[in-house]
Amino acid sequence: RLADLGLTPGITLSVVQANSRGPIIISFKDDVRLALGRGMAYKIKVEPLAL
């Protein structure tokens, strides 16, 4: 399902909101925002970009 929305391996994303409760909101592909439940978000592997 996430791949259908454009969330695919190798994509760059930003965490917009990650409070202690509620969904995690991410942004990717020029202003696509997606709210993920914590269970789904924890299944996504991310790596920080080198600056």
BELHU-V206478 format. One record per backbone hydrogen bond with DSSP energy under -1.0 kcal/mol. CO is the residue of the C=O (numbers start at 1). NH is the residue of the N-H. If there is no record, write none. Layout:
[[CO NH] [CO NH]]
This chain:
[[2 7] [3 6] [6 8] [8 11] [14 27] [17 25] [24 36] [25 16] [25 17] [26 34] [27 14] [28 32] [32 28] [34 26] [36 24] [37 41] [38 42] [40 43] [41 44]]
